[in-house]
Amino acid sequence: MQRQFDDVLLGSIELFCLAAEAGSFTAAANAAGVTPAAVSRSIARLEKRLGVRLFVRSTRSIRLTEGGREYFEQCRTALHQLAEAEHKLTGEHVQPSGTLRISAPTTYGHHRLLPLLPEFRARYPLIKVEAHISNRNIDLHEENFDIAIRFRAQPDSTMVARHLEDAKLVVVASPGYLLRAGQPQTLDDLVHHECIQFDLPSSGRQIPWLFMDEGREKEMLSGGNYSCAEDVLAGVTLARAGAGLFQTYGFVVEKDLARGDLVEVLQPYAGRSRPVSLIYPHARLLPSRVRAFVEFLVERGSAPPPQTEAVS
């Protein structure tokens, strides 16, 4: 077999992957223990060999070109396969390490993901976690994220969608609001109530409320004088303050319901849910840090750890 890759070229490929993952020549240089100039020369050497530009450069940032992104995916997989082959041959147990970048919406982030991260890091102490908690749908490739958690996910063919749970929807209100406005008994009663709205960040359109009515799924656009955008938790805060009724995920308000700060209404019409999925790139060999997190989250079933009361 004729040799195609020398040590310099393999080193350049590793530096290229580091720069693509970090989004910075300087960060890649720090990770590799070389100078930013050495990284820049390695990338230039690769671009000359391939005859294509791998990065779009500006004074403050770098961004993979379309060809660069395809090359990065192939190189990253090949490097992981080499590392895996070496570990299997030597029998060496290597703990997952590196930086894991996760994107999650505010509801799932605060009430499901973040409470689990200390347990995850206790199991994998060499993994550093960067949690991006926002309702903005990030691009995993463009923004170099490893994993995203999404409701109603519709990934493209390059992504894997792993089902986590079906998040039950409930309609809640404060005891004070119900004392003042009365408790709705049927869906028709909603027209007489203050219904807090949430607008989709992507379109600005109002999200319909979902119900089961005599065994059939039903969607309704409710009305009210309060609307929220960007963060669903704002609607919960308004409901808790007595502003009106709000439909949200049961796991978000379970503590409020247990304390009596909120009351579930229209229970005969409950039963609808939205699926929650774990999204990550489709690759034959995932980085060990990603594989470890996927297995951990699926194993935990997304349930938060038990809370212990402080002893005074």
N, C-alpha and C positions, 0 to 999 in steps of 0.2 A: 504493500500500500504506500503510495507516494505521500510524503509529508506536505500538508497544506497550511498548517498553523504553527508558527514558531512561538517562543515564550513571550516575545514582545507583543505579538498580535493578540495572544490570549489575555495578556495583561491589559491591553487597550480595550478589549471587549468587556473585561470586568470593570474597568473605570467608566466605560460608557454606560453600563447598567447601573452603576452607583449614581452617576450624574442624572440618568433618567429617573431613577427612583426618588432622588433627593430634590430634583428640579434646580440644581445649582452645582456649578463646577467647584466652588469653594467647599460646600458641604461634602461633595464626593471626595475632594482632596483631604479633608479632615478625617473622613472615615477610613481612607486608605493610607494615611500617613505620608502623603506626598504633597507637592505644591500645586496650587490651582493652575500654574503654567504647565506643569507636567500633564495634568488632566486635559487641558486645552490642546496640547500637542498630540496626545493620544487620540482624541476625537478627530483632529485634523487628519491624522494618519489613517484612521478608519475611513473617513469620508473620501480621501484620495483613492484608497484601495477599492471602495465600492462604487465610486463615481456618482454619489448622491449626497445631498445635505441631510444630516441626521437631526440637527437642531436649528430652530429659528432663534437667533440671539438678539438680545437688546441690552442696553446698558445696565438693566436691573434684573433681568431674568432670562431663562432659556425655556424653550418649549419644543417638544418633539414634533418633527414633520410627520406627515402621514407615513412616508417610507420609514422614518426613524422609529415610529411606534410599532410598525410591523416587525422591523429588525429587532427591536428591544424585546418584544414578546417571545420571539424565537430564541434569542440569545439567553434571556432569563431562564427559559425552560431548559435549555441545553446545560447551562451552568448548574442548575438545581439537579439535573440528572447525573452530572459528573460527581457532585457532592454526595448524592444519595448512593451512587455506586461505590464510592470510596468508603462510606460509612458501613454499608452492608458487607463489603469485603473484609474490612478490618475488625468488624464486630463492635466498633466503637459506638457507645451511646452518646449522642450529642444532643444537648437540650436545645429546644427552639429558642432562637434569639433574634434580635433586631427590633425595628420599630414597626408596630402594627397600627395602621391608620384606619379608623372606623368612622363612618358617617351614619347618624341616626336622627330621626325626627325628635322634637322636644318631648312629646308624650312618652314614646318608648325609651328615649334616652334617660329621662329622669326617673321613670317608674319601673323600668326593666333592666336596661343595660348598665347604667352607672353603679347601681348597688351590687352588681355581680363582679365588677372589675377587680376589687381587692382580692377576692377569692381566686380569680383567674391568675393574677400576678403572683399570689402566694404559691400557686402550682407551677407557674413558669416565670421565675424571677428574672430571667435574662431578657424577657420581652418588655420593651417600653411601649406604652399605649398612648396614642394620640386620639382622643374622642372629639369628633366634630359634631356638636349637637345643634341642629338647625333644621328648619323645614324647607330649606333650599335643596333641590335635587342636584347633587354634584355629579360630575362626569368622572367615573373611576379612572379611566385612562388619562384624560387630560389633566386631572388634579392629583394623580398618583395616590389614590386611596386603594386599600386592600379589600375592604368589605363595606357594604352599605346595608342598612336595615330599612325596609320600605313596606308601607301598606299598599295594597293593590298593585303589586309590582308587575311590570310587563317588560322584562329584560329582553335585549336583543340576543341573537344567536351566539354571541361571543361570551355571554354571561350564564352562570348557573343560578337558579332561584331555588333555595332550600326552604321549604315551609317550616315555620317556627310554631305558629299558633293561629287560631281564629279569635280575634279580639272582640268580645261581646260588647254590644252597644246598649247604653241605658240612657233614660231621660231623668234628669235630677233637678231639684230645686231646694232652696233653703226652707226650713220650717216657717220662718217669718213670712216669706213670699206666699206660701200655701195658706197661711192663716189669713193673709190679706186678700188674696185673689181666689182662694178655693182650689181644690184639687181636681185636675181634669180626670174624667171617667172614661171618655171615648176620644177617638182621634178628631172627631168633629169639634170637640171642646177647645182644641188648640187655637181656633180662630179668636177665642175670647181671652187668650193669654199672651203675655210678653214672652216671645221665644227668641232667645239669643242666637244670632246667626254667626256662622264662620265662613269666610270667603277663601276659596282655593288660591294659594299664592301664585300658582302658575297661570291662572286664567282670570282671577278676580270674581269668578262666578260663585254663587251661594251653593253650599253643599246641602243636598236634600237630606231629610231625616228618613231613616229606614225602619220599617215596622213589619210585623207579621199580623195579618188581619184575616181571621178565619182560615188559617192554614196557607194563605197566599202572601207572597212578598209584596210590599207596598212602599212607594217612595212619596214623600210629601215635601213641598216647599212651604215652610212655616213663615210667619210674619212677626215683626217686632221692631223696636226702636234701638236695639243694640246690635252691632255687628263687629266682629273681630277679624283680623287678618294676620298672617304670618304664624302666630303662636296659638294653638288650640287651648293651651292652658289658661289663656286670658278669659275664655268663655267659662271655664270652671271657677275662676276667681270672681267673675261677675255673678254667677249663680250662687256662690257661697255668700256673697254680699247682699243677696236678696233681689237681684235685678230681674230674674225670671227663670224660665225653664231652659235647660241646655241638654243636648244629646252629645254624649262623649263615650269613651271606652270605659268599661267597668273597672279595669285595673287602675285607671287614673284616680277614681273617686272611692275606691273600696275603703280607705281609711276614714274619709269624710262620712261615708254611710255608716260605718261601724261606730263612729263617735256621735252620730246624730246631727252633724253639721249640715248634711244634705240628706234628702229623702228621695228614693226612687219612685217615680210615678209611671202610670200607663203600663204596669207590669204585664197585664194580659196581652199586650201588643209587642212585648219584647221577643227576643230570639234571633235578631239579625246580628251579623258580625262582619268584620273585614279581615281578610287574611294578612298575616305578617310574614315576610320572607327575608331570608338572608341572601344577599346578592354578592357574587364574587366572580372574577374572570374564569372562563372555561379553560383549564389547562390540564394536561396529562399529569403534571407533577406540580402541585401547589407548594409554595414556600411553607416550611414547617411551622412558622408562626401563624400563618393563615389556617392551615389544616388543624393546628392545635386549638385555635379559637372556635372554628366551626364545630369541631367535635365537642368542645366544652359547652358551648351554648345549646347545642342540640341535646346533650346529656342532661343539662340543668333544666331543660324544658322552659327556659326563660323565666323561671320562678325566682323572685328575689330571695336573698338569704333571710332567715328568721331574725327579727329584731329583738334585741335584749334590752329590757328596761334598766335605766341607770338606778343604782341603789343610793338613796340619799342618807 
